[in-house]
Amino acid sequence: MGTMKAETLHAHLCDRHPELSGEPYRVLSSTMQNLVIVVGERLVFRFPLTSDHASLLLEMKLLPKLGKHLPLPVPDFLYTSGRKDKIVYVGYPMIPGIPLEKELLAKFDDSRKKAAARQIADFLTALHQFTGDSMTRVDPRGFRDEWRKTWSGYYRAMEQTVFPHLNRKQKLWIMQVFYDYLYPSGHFKFTPCLLHSDFKNDHIFHDPKTGKLTGVIDFGLLRMGDPAYDFHDLCLSYGETFTRMVLDHYGGPADRTFEQRITRFYAYILRFSSMLHAVQAKDWNKLALRMEWLNEKGREWDDEV
């Protein structure tokens, strides 16, 4: 599957769905995990390029339920491959608008920013309050213990893989970040809920004329977890000031250390992941960029202490 070209996949679609024949198509994105094509500038088709289709099956199960529950449009799978098909795919009507990139949000006036913050907050509130599927029913205490073990394991991976490439000060800062998150018991009193888990700027669509949000895409990382986690990319992409605007309107299961977990731990996770992947791929240029970020954080740390 991973070696198939867009032409082959488009031909397969036209064979399975003759009504698509003759319509133009273009590749929207291509990664190690998915190839996405647009047909007729109206339909989006996603082809997983790995053999693990569990996340896509979960999307197919949950998105119809979420679509009725959420205040913004989400992918509505009108086309799906059959159970025995070797080529797996889903297709849905294109959600109008363009991604709400950081640079675009920065140009919003105050009223548009507040309106966008409220829409994002309403979306996350509804998502985090969703209980319409059996996967949302977990034992909170046991789940929180497992969540903490997962992040402890993440720290060990950093220690084993990334630390050999860091100096003492860089190691100490990362150690402190994880220590400050993992050991206060208040960080693990959250209410587990359904997460988007990849709620970032290029998955949030808006109308550039009005500034209003038009939909949310890419639910491939749906899972249960700490609701604060879904704010991590908002904080990284849009900054703490806008994230606090969202939090002002958020009505989901927040608790006393909610904002601290976002700004002091989860907002760093994508950077840490990037470092892990850079070392594993021997991408030393990317690691060097992350080193610059680490050094900047280290200087901020010095100022604080």
GUFIBA-979206 format. One record per residue (C-alpha): x, y, z; residue number from 1. Coordinates in Angstrom, 1 decimal. Each point is the difference from the previous one (the first is absolute). Example, Ala and Ser with C-alpha at 12.3 -4.5 7.8 and 13.67 -1.06 7.14 Angstrom:
2
+--------+--------+--------+------+
|      X |      Y |      Z | kegu |
+--------+--------+--------+------+
|   12.3 |   -4.5 |    7.8 |    1 |
|    1.4 |    3.4 |   -0.7 |    2 |
+--------+--------+--------+------+
***
This chain:
305
+--------+--------+--------+------+
|      X |      Y |      Z | kegu |
+--------+--------+--------+------+
|    0.0 |    0.0 |    0.0 |    1 |
|    2.8 |    2.4 |    0.9 |    2 |
|    1.5 |   -0.2 |   -3.5 |    3 |
|   -3.2 |    0.8 |   -1.9 |    4 |
|   -0.2 |    3.2 |   -1.9 |    5 |
|   -2.8 |    2.6 |    0.0 |    6 |
|   -0.8 |   -1.0 |   -3.6 |    7 |
|   -0.6 |   -3.6 |    1.0 |    8 |
|   -2.1 |    1.0 |    3.0 |    9 |
|   -2.1 |    2.4 |   -2.1 |   10 |
|   -0.6 |   -2.7 |   -2.6 |   11 |
|   -1.1 |   -2.4 |    2.7 |   12 |
|   -2.5 |    2.6 |    1.3 |   13 |
|   -1.4 |    0.5 |   -3.5 |   14 |
|   -0.3 |   -3.7 |   -0.4 |   15 |
|   -1.9 |   -0.4 |    3.3 |   16 |
|   -2.0 |    3.2 |   -0.5 |   17 |
|   -0.6 |    0.6 |   -3.7 |   18 |
|   -1.7 |    3.3 |    0.7 |   19 |
|    3.4 |    1.4 |    0.9 |   20 |
|    1.5 |   -0.8 |   -3.5 |   21 |
|    1.0 |    3.0 |   -2.0 |   22 |
|    0.2 |    2.3 |    3.0 |   23 |
|    3.4 |    1.7 |    0.6 |   24 |
|    2.1 |   -0.9 |    3.0 |   25 |
|    3.0 |    1.3 |    1.8 |   26 |
|    2.2 |   -1.2 |    2.9 |   27 |
|   -0.7 |    2.0 |    3.1 |   28 |
|    2.6 |   -1.5 |    2.2 |   29 |
|    2.3 |   -3.1 |    0.2 |   30 |
|    1.6 |   -1.2 |    3.2 |   31 |
|    1.4 |   -3.3 |    1.3 |   32 |
|   -3.5 |   -0.7 |    1.5 |   33 |
|   -2.5 |    1.3 |   -2.6 |   34 |
|   -0.4 |    1.1 |   -3.6 |   35 |
|   -2.9 |    2.5 |   -0.4 |   36 |
|   -1.4 |    1.0 |   -3.4 |   37 |
|   -2.8 |    2.4 |   -0.9 |   38 |
|   -2.4 |   -1.0 |   -2.8 |   39 |
|   -2.0 |    2.6 |   -1.9 |   40 |
|    0.9 |    2.6 |    2.6 |   41 |
|   -2.9 |   -1.3 |    2.1 |   42 |
|    1.0 |   -3.4 |    1.5 |   43 |
|    3.0 |   -0.9 |    2.1 |   44 |
|    1.3 |   -3.6 |    0.0 |   45 |
|    2.5 |   -1.2 |    2.6 |   46 |
|    2.0 |   -3.2 |   -0.6 |   47 |
|    1.9 |   -1.4 |    3.1 |   48 |
|    3.4 |   -1.2 |   -1.2 |   49 |
|    0.7 |   -2.3 |    3.0 |   50 |
|   -1.4 |   -3.4 |    0.8 |   51 |
|   -1.5 |    1.2 |    3.3 |   52 |
|   -3.5 |    1.3 |   -0.8 |   53 |
|   -1.3 |    0.0 |    3.6 |   54 |
|   -0.1 |    3.8 |    0.3 |   55 |
|   -1.9 |    0.3 |   -3.3 |   56 |
|   -2.5 |   -2.6 |    1.2 |   57 |
|   -0.5 |    2.0 |    3.2 |   58 |
|   -0.6 |    3.1 |   -2.0 |   59 |
|   -2.6 |   -1.8 |   -2.1 |   60 |
|   -1.7 |   -1.1 |    3.2 |   61 |
|    0.1 |    3.3 |    1.9 |   62 |
|   -0.2 |    2.8 |   -2.5 |   63 |
|   -3.7 |   -0.6 |   -0.9 |   64 |
|   -0.8 |    0.3 |    3.7 |   65 |
|    2.3 |    3.0 |    0.5 |   66 |
|   -1.4 |    1.7 |   -3.1 |   67 |
|   -3.4 |    0.2 |    1.8 |   68 |
|    1.5 |    1.2 |    3.3 |   69 |
|    2.7 |    2.6 |   -1.0 |   70 |
|   -0.7 |    3.6 |   -0.8 |   71 |
|    2.3 |    0.1 |   -3.1 |   72 |
|   -0.1 |   -2.3 |   -3.1 |   73 |
|    2.3 |   -3.0 |    0.0 |   74 |
|    0.8 |   -2.5 |   -2.8 |   75 |
|   -3.2 |   -1.8 |   -1.1 |   76 |
|    1.2 |   -3.3 |   -1.6 |   77 |
|   -2.2 |   -0.4 |   -3.1 |   78 |
|    2.5 |   -2.5 |   -1.6 |   79 |
|    1.7 |   -2.9 |    1.8 |   80 |
|    1.9 |   -3.0 |   -1.3 |   81 |
|   -1.5 |   -3.5 |    0.5 |   82 |
|    1.1 |   -2.3 |    2.8 |   83 |
|    1.9 |   -2.3 |   -2.4 |   84 |
|    1.5 |    2.8 |   -2.1 |   85 |
|    3.8 |    0.0 |   -0.2 |   86 |
|    0.0 |    3.8 |   -0.6 |   87 |
|   -1.5 |    1.7 |    3.1 |   88 |
|   -1.5 |    3.5 |   -0.3 |   89 |
|   -2.6 |    2.4 |    1.2 |   90 |
|   -1.5 |    3.0 |   -1.9 |   91 |
|   -2.0 |    3.0 |    1.2 |   92 |
|   -1.3 |    3.3 |   -1.3 |   93 |
|    2.7 |    2.7 |    0.2 |   94 |
|   -0.4 |    2.2 |    3.0 |   95 |
|   -0.1 |    3.7 |   -1.2 |   96 |
|    2.6 |    2.5 |    1.0 |   97 |
|    3.7 |   -0.1 |    0.7 |   98 |
|    2.2 |   -0.9 |    3.0 |   99 |
|    0.1 |    2.6 |    2.8 |  100 |
|    3.8 |    0.4 |   -0.2 |  101 |
|    1.8 |    2.0 |    2.7 |  102 |
|    0.8 |    2.9 |   -2.4 |  103 |
|   -3.7 |    0.3 |   -1.0 |  104 |
|   -1.2 |    0.0 |    3.6 |  105 |
|    2.6 |    2.7 |    0.8 |  106 |
|   -1.8 |    2.3 |   -2.5 |  107 |
|   -3.4 |   -0.3 |    1.6 |  108 |
|   -1.3 |    3.0 |    1.9 |  109 |
|   -1.0 |   -0.5 |    3.7 |  110 |
|   -3.6 |   -0.9 |   -0.8 |  111 |
|    0.9 |   -2.6 |   -2.5 |  112 |
|    2.6 |   -1.5 |    2.3 |  113 |
|   -2.6 |   -0.2 |    2.8 |  114 |
|   -2.6 |   -1.6 |   -2.3 |  115 |
|    2.6 |   -2.6 |   -1.2 |  116 |
|    1.0 |   -0.7 |    3.6 |  117 |
|   -3.6 |   -0.6 |    0.9 |  118 |
|   -0.7 |   -2.3 |   -2.9 |  119 |
|    3.1 |   -2.1 |    0.8 |  120 |
|   -1.0 |   -0.1 |    3.7 |  121 |
|   -3.5 |   -1.1 |   -0.9 |  122 |
|    1.4 |   -2.7 |   -2.3 |  123 |
|    2.4 |   -1.4 |    2.7 |  124 |
|   -2.7 |    0.3 |    2.7 |  125 |
|   -2.4 |   -2.1 |   -2.1 |  126 |
|    2.7 |   -2.6 |   -1.0 |  127 |
|    1.2 |   -0.4 |    3.6 |  128 |
|   -3.6 |   -0.4 |    1.3 |  129 |
|   -0.8 |   -2.7 |   -2.6 |  130 |
|   -1.1 |   -3.3 |    1.6 |  131 |
|   -1.8 |   -1.6 |   -2.9 |  132 |
|    2.3 |   -3.0 |   -0.5 |  133 |
|    1.2 |   -2.9 |    2.2 |  134 |
|    3.6 |    1.1 |   -0.4 |  135 |
|   -0.7 |    3.1 |    2.2 |  136 |
|   -0.9 |   -2.2 |    3.0 |  137 |
|    3.3 |   -0.6 |    1.9 |  138 |
|    1.0 |   -0.3 |    3.6 |  139 |
|    1.3 |    3.5 |    0.8 |  140 |
|    2.5 |   -1.1 |    2.6 |  141 |
|    1.5 |   -2.8 |   -2.0 |  142 |
|    0.1 |    2.1 |   -3.1 |  143 |
|    1.8 |    2.8 |    1.7 |  144 |
|    2.6 |   -2.4 |    1.3 |  145 |
|    0.6 |   -1.3 |   -3.5 |  146 |
|    0.2 |    3.5 |   -1.4 |  147 |
|    2.8 |    0.9 |    2.5 |  148 |
|    1.8 |   -3.3 |   -0.8 |  149 |
|   -0.1 |    0.9 |   -3.7 |  150 |
|    1.6 |    3.4 |    0.6 |  151 |
|    2.6 |   -1.6 |    2.3 |  152 |
|    0.9 |   -2.3 |   -2.9 |  153 |
|    0.2 |    2.9 |   -2.3 |  154 |
|    2.5 |    1.6 |    2.3 |  155 |
|    2.1 |   -3.2 |    0.0 |  156 |
|    0.0 |    0.0 |   -3.8 |  157 |
|    1.3 |    3.6 |    0.0 |  158 |
|    2.6 |   -1.0 |    2.6 |  159 |
|    1.2 |   -2.9 |   -2.1 |  160 |
|   -0.2 |    1.4 |   -3.5 |  161 |
|    0.4 |    3.8 |    0.2 |  162 |
|    2.0 |    0.6 |    3.2 |  163 |
|    3.3 |   -1.3 |   -1.4 |  164 |
|   -0.1 |    2.9 |   -2.5 |  165 |
|   -0.7 |    2.7 |    2.7 |  166 |
|    2.2 |    2.0 |    2.3 |  167 |
|   -0.6 |    0.0 |    3.8 |  168 |
|   -2.1 |    3.1 |    0.1 |  169 |
|   -2.3 |   -1.2 |   -2.8 |  170 |
|   -0.4 |   -3.4 |    1.8 |  171 |
|   -0.8 |    1.8 |    3.3 |  172 |
|   -2.7 |    2.1 |   -1.6 |  173 |
|   -1.8 |   -2.9 |   -1.6 |  174 |
|    0.3 |   -2.0 |    3.3 |  175 |
|   -1.6 |    2.9 |    1.9 |  176 |
|   -2.8 |    0.3 |   -2.5 |  177 |
|   -0.9 |   -3.7 |    0.4 |  178 |
|    0.5 |    0.0 |    3.8 |  179 |
|   -2.2 |    3.0 |    0.4 |  180 |
|   -2.8 |   -1.7 |   -2.0 |  181 |
|    0.3 |   -3.6 |    1.2 |  182 |
|    0.3 |    0.4 |    3.8 |  183 |
|   -2.7 |    2.5 |    1.2 |  184 |
|   -3.1 |   -2.2 |    0.6 |  185 |
|   -2.3 |    2.8 |   -1.0 |  186 |
|    1.1 |   -0.5 |   -3.7 |  187 |
|   -1.7 |   -3.4 |    0.1 |  188 |
|   -3.5 |    0.8 |    1.3 |  189 |
|   -1.4 |    0.9 |   -3.5 |  190 |
|   -3.2 |   -1.5 |   -1.4 |  191 |
|    0.9 |   -2.3 |   -2.9 |  192 |
|   -1.8 |    1.0 |   -3.2 |  193 |
|    0.1 |   -0.5 |   -3.8 |  194 |
|    2.8 |    1.9 |   -1.6 |  195 |
|    0.6 |    1.2 |   -3.6 |  196 |
|    3.8 |   -0.3 |    0.9 |  197 |
|    1.1 |    1.8 |   -3.1 |  198 |
|   -1.9 |    3.2 |    0.4 |  199 |
|    2.3 |    2.4 |   -1.8 |  200 |
|   -0.2 |    3.0 |   -2.3 |  201 |
|    0.0 |   -1.9 |   -3.3 |  202 |
|   -2.9 |   -2.2 |    1.2 |  203 |
|   -2.2 |    3.0 |    0.9 |  204 |
|   -1.7 |    1.6 |   -3.0 |  205 |
|   -1.4 |    3.5 |   -0.3 |  206 |
|   -1.7 |    2.3 |   -2.5 |  207 |
|    2.7 |    2.7 |   -0.8 |  208 |
|   -2.7 |    2.5 |   -0.8 |  209 |
|   -1.9 |   -0.2 |    3.3 |  210 |
|    2.6 |   -1.6 |    2.3 |  211 |
|   -2.6 |   -2.5 |    1.1 |  212 |
|    1.1 |   -3.6 |    0.5 |  213 |
|   -1.4 |   -2.4 |   -2.6 |  214 |
|    1.1 |   -3.4 |    1.2 |  215 |
|    2.6 |   -2.3 |    1.5 |  216 |
|    1.8 |   -2.9 |   -1.8 |  217 |
|    2.4 |   -2.9 |    0.7 |  218 |
|   -1.4 |   -2.0 |    2.9 |  219 |
|    2.6 |   -2.8 |   -0.6 |  220 |
|    1.3 |    0.2 |    3.6 |  221 |
|   -3.3 |   -0.2 |    1.8 |  222 |
|    0.5 |   -1.4 |    3.5 |  223 |
|   -0.8 |    0.4 |    3.7 |  224 |
|    2.2 |    2.3 |    2.1 |  225 |
|    0.6 |    3.1 |    2.0 |  226 |
|   -2.2 |    2.8 |   -1.5 |  227 |
|    2.8 |    2.5 |    0.5 |  228 |
|    2.0 |   -1.9 |   -2.6 |  229 |
|   -2.2 |    1.2 |   -2.8 |  230 |
|    1.2 |    3.6 |    0.7 |  231 |
|    3.7 |   -0.8 |   -0.5 |  232 |
|    0.2 |    0.9 |   -3.7 |  233 |
|   -2.2 |    3.1 |    0.5 |  234 |
|    2.5 |    1.2 |    2.5 |  235 |
|    3.0 |   -0.8 |   -2.3 |  236 |
|   -1.6 |    1.3 |   -3.2 |  237 |
|   -2.0 |    3.0 |    1.2 |  238 |
|    1.8 |    0.9 |    3.3 |  239 |
|   -1.1 |    0.1 |    3.6 |  240 |
|   -2.0 |    3.2 |   -0.3 |  241 |
|   -2.4 |   -1.4 |   -2.5 |  242 |
|   -0.1 |   -3.4 |    1.8 |  243 |
|   -1.2 |    1.9 |    3.1 |  244 |
|   -2.7 |    1.6 |   -2.0 |  245 |
|   -1.2 |   -3.5 |   -1.0 |  246 |
|    0.2 |   -1.1 |    3.6 |  247 |
|   -2.2 |    2.9 |    1.1 |  248 |
|   -2.8 |   -1.5 |   -2.0 |  249 |
|    0.8 |   -3.7 |    0.4 |  250 |
|   -2.8 |   -1.9 |    1.9 |  251 |
|    1.5 |   -3.4 |    0.0 |  252 |
|    1.5 |   -2.0 |    3.0 |  253 |
|    2.7 |    2.5 |    1.1 |  254 |
|    1.6 |   -0.2 |    3.4 |  255 |
|    2.4 |    2.0 |    2.2 |  256 |
|    3.3 |   -0.9 |   -1.8 |  257 |
|   -1.6 |    0.0 |   -3.6 |  258 |
|    1.8 |    3.0 |   -1.4 |  259 |
|    3.3 |   -0.9 |    1.7 |  260 |
|    0.0 |   -3.4 |   -1.7 |  261 |
|   -0.5 |    1.7 |   -3.4 |  262 |
|    2.6 |    2.8 |    0.3 |  263 |
|    2.7 |   -1.8 |    2.0 |  264 |
|   -0.1 |   -3.5 |   -1.5 |  265 |
|   -2.3 |   -0.8 |   -2.9 |  266 |
|    1.0 |    3.1 |   -2.0 |  267 |
|    3.5 |   -1.6 |   -0.1 |  268 |
|   -0.9 |   -3.4 |   -1.2 |  269 |
|    0.1 |    0.6 |   -3.7 |  270 |
|    3.5 |    1.4 |    0.3 |  271 |
|    1.1 |   -3.0 |    2.1 |  272 |
|   -1.5 |   -2.4 |   -2.6 |  273 |
|    1.8 |    1.9 |   -2.8 |  274 |
|    3.3 |   -0.5 |    1.9 |  275 |
|   -0.7 |   -3.7 |    0.4 |  276 |
|   -0.8 |   -0.5 |   -3.7 |  277 |
|    3.0 |    2.1 |   -1.0 |  278 |
|    2.4 |   -2.2 |    1.9 |  279 |
|   -1.7 |   -3.2 |   -1.2 |  280 |
|    0.2 |    1.2 |   -3.6 |  281 |
|    3.5 |    1.5 |    0.5 |  282 |
|   -1.4 |    3.3 |   -1.2 |  283 |
|    2.7 |    2.1 |    1.7 |  284 |
|   -1.2 |    3.3 |   -1.6 |  285 |
|   -3.4 |   -0.4 |    1.6 |  286 |
|    1.6 |   -0.9 |    3.3 |  287 |
|    2.1 |    3.1 |   -0.2 |  288 |
|   -3.1 |    2.2 |   -0.4 |  289 |
|   -1.5 |   -1.7 |    3.1 |  290 |
|    3.2 |    0.7 |    1.8 |  291 |
|   -0.5 |    3.7 |   -0.6 |  292 |
|   -3.4 |   -0.3 |    1.4 |  293 |
|    1.3 |   -1.8 |    3.1 |  294 |
|    2.7 |    2.6 |    0.6 |  295 |
|   -2.7 |    2.7 |   -0.2 |  296 |
|   -2.1 |   -1.8 |    2.6 |  297 |
|    3.1 |   -0.5 |    2.1 |  298 |
|    0.5 |    3.8 |    0.0 |  299 |
|   -3.6 |    0.6 |    1.0 |  300 |
|    0.5 |   -2.6 |    2.8 |  301 |
|    3.0 |    2.0 |    1.3 |  302 |
|   -2.1 |    3.1 |    0.1 |  303 |
|   -2.7 |   -1.7 |    2.0 |  304 |
|    2.4 |   -1.5 |    2.6 |  305 |
+--------+--------+--------+------+
***
